[in-house]
Amino acid sequence: MPRRLYRFHCLGGGDAVFDLQGRWLSSIREIRQHADRVALGLMEGVGCQDWTVWSVDVRDAAGRPVLFRAFTAVRVGGTSA
């Protein structure tokens, strides 16, 4: 799979954090791992929230959906959050 630009938007509870920069990645495994890092970074940085309603919506450069990952499915050190 060639390297492509993906954007990792976080959505939940009527709020959103949009990825305006994106990340160049080359496999679905890399995309999933980065989605987990994005979710963990937001959860660590914001504090108390109901993260059960949040998800990472990954889109390619054309805006097509690639991956939708609930924060509750995020992998933390090899296990789900």
Beta strands, then each sheet from edge to edge (+ up, - down):
strand 1: 4-12
strand 2: 15-17
strand 3: 23-25
strand 4: 54-60
strand 5: 65-70
strand 6: 75-76
strand 7: 79-80
sheet 1: 2+ 1- 3+
sheet 2: 2+ 1- 4+ 5-
sheet 3: 6+ 7-
end
